């Protein structure tokens, strides 16, 4: 009988963990906040028709000229895919989680932000679909989506802060 007891405890513990995980997903407490690997994020973007560009032709998170997606949040990947589908624009990611961006909780490094290339299509869509917040000194012109995500035109690219997946 004692040989079955550890097995029963293991089963009970597994059931408890699985139940808590399912509850967390149902309540929105898990899932999109989880970070994903570079290869997983890159595959998802490619499948959605989103290009990536790296000035250094690399993906090393610790090199500023690379475009890395290592540690990006799933909600961020879902958000850029939602944006592409909603806008109908071609989207090219030019910045991800690599070093060289500003720090903070809602940062590139922590997987909340992506940079995308400028285009007339994206400019027209953002300015028509989102609320203009104003010029943020030292950053650029900022727009807020209904989801709360922030789109900032920073010179030669858009810096997007994904608080959520944008209605995915």
N, C-alpha and C positions, 0 to 999 in steps of 0.2 A: 504494500500500500504506500510506503514512503517513496518508492520510486516514481509513483504517479503524481505525487504532490508537487514536485518542482515543475513537472510538465503542465499541471493544471494552473499553477501560478504564472507560468510563462504565457499560457493561453489567455488567462485573465488580463495580464498586463498588456499583451498585444491587442486584445479587444478594447481595452480602455484607451490606449494610445490611438488606435484607429478611430474610435468614436470621437475622441477630442479633436483629432485632425479634421474629421468630417464636419463636426460642429463649427470649427474655426473657418473652414471653407464656406459653409452655409452662411455664417455671419459676416463674411468678408474680412476675417481676421488673418487669413493666410492666403497663399496662392500668389496674387499679383505682387505682394511685397517681397516675395522671394527673389533672390539674385540668381541669375543664370550664367552659364559659361559663355565664353566668346563664340565657340562653335555653335552652340544652341541658338544664340541670338542671331548670329550671321545666317544660319540656315532659315530661321523664321523670316528674316528680312528678305532674303533671296526669294523665298517661296511667295512672298507678297509683292515681288517686283520692285523692291527698294534697293537701290545701289549703295555701295560704300566707297568712299575715297579716302586714301591716306597719303599725305604729302611725302611721307617717308616710305611708302609702300610696305607697311608693316602693321602688326597688331599688338606689339608689346606694350602692356599697360604702363610700364615704367619709363617709356620714351615719349616725349612730348610731340614728336613729329609723326607718331603712329596714330591710328584710329582703332582703339580697343573697345570691345564690348564686354570684356571680362568683368563680371560682378554687376552688370546692368540689371535693374529690376524688371521682372516680367511685365509689370504694369506699364513701364516705359516702352518696352517693345510693343506691347498691345496698343499703346497710345499712338505710336508713330504709324503703325499699320492702320489704325482707325482713321488717323488724319489723312493718310494717302487715299484711302477708300472714299472718304467724305469729300475731299478736295478734288479728286480726279487728276491731281498734278503728279508729275514725275518727282520723286523724292530721292535725294542723295544724302546719306549720313556722312558728315565730314568730321565729326568729333563725338567721342563717347566718354569712356571712363578713364582715359589715359591721364597721366600727370600733366600739369601745366595749366589747369583751369583753377578758378577760385575755389576755395574750400567752403566748409559749412555743411550743415545737415542735409540740405536739399541741393547737393552738388553733383557735378559730373562724376567725381570719384565714387560717391555713394550710390550711383546708378539712377539718379532722378532726372538727369538732363542729357539731351542730345543736341548736337549742332547739325543743321542741315544747310545745304547750298541754297543760295538765293535764286529765285526765278520770278518772272512776271506772273506766272500762274499762281505761285504760292503767295506772293504779295497781294494780288487781287483777291484771292480767297480769304486770307487772314483779315484783311482790312474790311471785307464785306460781311464775313460771318462772325467775327469776334468783336468784343467791346474794346475800344481804344482807351487805354489807361492813361497814357501820356508819355512824355519823354523822361526817362530815368537817367539823370546825370551820371556820366561815366559808363553807361551801359548802352542805351539806345531807346528806340520807340517800342512801347510795350502794349500788347493786346491780351485780353483775358477771354478764354473760351468759356462756354457755359459750364463745362466740367470743372472750372477753376484753374486749368492748366494755363501757364503763362508763355506767350510767344514774344520774344524780344528780338527786334531787328538790330543786330550789332555789326554795323559796317558791311562786311562781305558775306554774312551768314545769318541764319536765324538760330537763336539759342532758345530751346524749348524746355520748360520745367514741367514735368509730368507728375502732378499730384495723384492723378488717377489714370485709368486707361482711356478716358475720354468717351465713355459710353459703349465700350466694346461688349 
